[in-house]
Amino acid sequence: MSPTARVERDPVVNIVGLSKTFGTHRVLDNVGMTIHAGEVHGLLGENGSGKSTLIKVLAGFHEPDPGSSLQVRGRDIALPISAGGFRELGISFVHQDLALVPDLSVVENLRVGQVVAGSSPWISWRRERDYAKDLFATYGIDIDPAEPVSALSATEKALLALMRAVDELDDRRTLLVLDEPTVFLPREGTDLLFSVVRNIIADRKAAVLFVSHDLDEVLTHTDRVTILRDGKPQGTHSTSSLDTESLIELIVGSAVADERHNAPRDFNGVAALARVRELSCDRVNSVDLSVHPGEIVGITGIAGSGYDDVLPALYGASRADGGELSVGEHTLALVSVSPIESLEAGVVYIPPDRKVEGSAPELSVADNVTLPVLSRLVRPRHLKTVAMRIAETCDVRPRDPSATYGSLSGGNQQKALFGKWLQLDPRLILLAEPTQGVDVGARARIFELLRATADGGAAIMVASSDYEQLAVLCDRVLVMANGDIVTELTGSDIAKRTISDTVLSSTREVVNV
Ligand SMILES: Nc1ncnc2c1ncn2[C@@H]1O[C@H](COP(=O)(O)OP(=O)(O)OP(=O)(O)O)[C@@H](O)[C@H]1O
């Protein structure tokens, strides 16, 4: 559903002169923003520009600097907001990690907080299931309340987290804060999520604050945007007055070099560096593919097509039922391969959920990025040097290897992890959604790094549902449908529109067979 063309002026949340300083670092500097009822308001900015810090002030997690003020529905609110005080203000949050418990059922995740806070010592789960069904039906959501959360798709999980946020607020509903919940969703999942979001705010009582680095998503789904640059506000703009270029200029402060790399290259006649034979796993039927040295190969499809199951199975991060991967002189049996064996063969895998799977937040940046080389390097002085080199190569900000890794902004954590694996000079790099949560400037930097790594002789595979990214990065794109590779795109077919059309038509063909 497209954004509403015009939002009536009914300010529900008004932020004035908001500043926040950590030590000597002022990360929010006199930020002002007004959010109107009935609108989806984007909050944008480069990695480290202060978006999460602002949200954490609304959550009562951070105390802002003196002089900051906040009004909710015209009422002055004392700052800092007390622990849990955001609920009384009608504010709730859906964070990137969604905060669901996978082993509990849908209804337990939805209702446990409310039920425990209620006065009755008895819980009628039957009644709670009926309640959940009614709530889902109100928004046209078809999820079985009795199902374990672990069995839900990524889109269903995001919808459940959204419903929980709605349910928590009930009639007090003022502001739903969506802090990058779409990062792990396929495109059609994001569209579905926003059709529900539009339903939620259709009565124009509440508003949505949406944080995302995906500019297409922002242009499609928001009514207005407020932009932060280095903690300083760059104004609030009506989305309809913006296009990708003007948005980038506002975010970065200058135009970003055109992402398009030279034409996709042809590797015909070059011997493959990596070969996959008959890989089968959960949603993948006997798949064969090869990647040449210097080549970047994309793999895509709709959710459930199997495209996102291939890379973890090749690395041993998830179970394969059969198949073989050869990289140079190494041959790995995929049914039993472990990540350690893969690393020894020069294969690295960078998963999509890097915060959960790839790091130790309480350790320093230096410890995190040098973990793979600790056995080679023992002197702390050297660790710092290596960490600093990685920070410079990958533009990790701030350049402080001793900072706690968890204190870096999300996108800077990703750049650091990227550097960590690239330093091993891998031969085959398996990347899932490489620029998820990464700002537009850093994205260009990561593309350059990948291109340079491929030019150095590595073979790279990228699994992604971001067709724009695949078009910019790849020499060849494999499209999967129903567990099979159904189309291989090369040359001038490596374009966003062609990839997107091919995914849709291949999927339709397979469904109609
Ligand atoms: N607890 C903290 N202590 C010290 N510095 C912090 C802390 N939390 C955040 N920062 C710093 O504040 C700045 C803003 O970080 P923030 O997480 O708000 O950025 P962001 O815009 O949300 O970035 P991203 O898009 O990468 O998520 C960063 O330089 C970060 O390192």
The ligand as an SDF file (V2000), in Angstrom:
LIG
                    3D

 31 33  0  0  0  0  0  0  0  0999 V2000
   26.6340    3.3620   25.4900 N   0  0  0  0  0  0  0  0  0  0  0  0
   27.4400    4.0450   24.6680 C   0  0  0  0  0  0  0  0  0  0  0  0
   28.6460    4.4930   25.0810 N   0  0  0  0  0  0  0  0  0  0  0  0
   29.4510    5.2080   24.2730 C   0  0  0  0  0  0  0  0  0  0  0  0
   29.1560    5.5370   22.9970 N   0  0  0  0  0  0  0  0  0  0  0  0
   27.9830    5.1020   22.5220 C   0  0  0  0  0  0  0  0  0  0  0  0
   27.0640    4.3350   23.3260 C   0  0  0  0  0  0  0  0  0  0  0  0
   25.9760    4.0670   22.5790 N   0  0  0  0  0  0  0  0  0  0  0  0
   26.1870    4.6140   21.3550 C   0  0  0  0  0  0  0  0  0  0  0  0
   27.3960    5.2410   21.3290 N   0  0  0  0  0  0  0  0  0  0  0  0
   27.9700    5.9920   20.1940 C   0  0  0  0  0  0  0  0  0  0  0  0
   26.9900    6.9070   19.7570 O   0  0  0  0  0  0  0  0  0  0  0  0
   27.0500    7.0810   18.3460 C   0  0  0  0  0  0  0  0  0  0  0  0
   25.6590    6.9020   17.7680 C   0  0  0  0  0  0  0  0  0  0  0  0
   25.3080    5.5180   17.8530 O   0  0  0  0  0  0  0  0  0  0  0  0
   23.8810    4.9680   17.4490 P   0  0  0  0  0  0  0  0  0  0  0  0
   23.8510    3.5130   17.8100 O   0  0  0  0  0  0  0  0  0  0  0  0
   22.8370    5.8490   18.0270 O   0  0  0  0  0  0  0  0  0  0  0  0
   23.9280    5.1390   15.8600 O   0  0  0  0  0  0  0  0  0  0  0  0
   22.8720    4.6710   14.7630 P   0  0  0  0  0  0  0  0  0  0  0  0
   22.5250    5.8750   13.9730 O   0  0  0  0  0  0  0  0  0  0  0  0
   21.7430    3.9430   15.4260 O   0  0  0  0  0  0  0  0  0  0  0  0
   23.7440    3.6960   13.8760 O   0  0  0  0  0  0  0  0  0  0  0  0
   23.3820    2.3330   13.0370 P   0  0  0  0  0  0  0  0  0  0  0  0
   22.6960    2.7630   11.7970 O   0  0  0  0  0  0  0  0  0  0  0  0
   24.7200    1.7670   12.7250 O   0  0  0  0  0  0  0  0  0  0  0  0
   22.5500    1.4480   13.9380 O   0  0  0  0  0  0  0  0  0  0  0  0
   28.0780    6.0700   17.8370 C   0  0  0  0  0  0  0  0  0  0  0  0
   29.3010    6.7420   17.6250 O   0  0  0  0  0  0  0  0  0  0  0  0
   28.2160    5.0840   18.9780 C   0  0  0  0  0  0  0  0  0  0  0  0
   29.5010    4.5140   18.9940 O   0  0  0  0  0  0  0  0  0  0  0  0
  1  2  1  0
  2  3  1  0
  2  7  2  0
  3  4  2  0
  4  5  1  0
  5  6  2  0
  6  7  1  0
  6 10  1  0
  7  8  1  0
  8  9  2  0
  9 10  1  0
 10 11  1  0
 11 12  1  0
 11 30  1  0
 12 13  1  0
 13 14  1  0
 13 28  1  0
 14 15  1  0
 15 16  1  0
 16 17  2  0
 16 18  1  0
 16 19  1  0
 19 20  1  0
 20 21  2  0
 20 22  1  0
 20 23  1  0
 23 24  1  0
 24 25  2  0
 24 26  1  0
 24 27  1  0
 28 29  1  0
 28 30  1  0
 30 31  1  0
M  END
$$$$
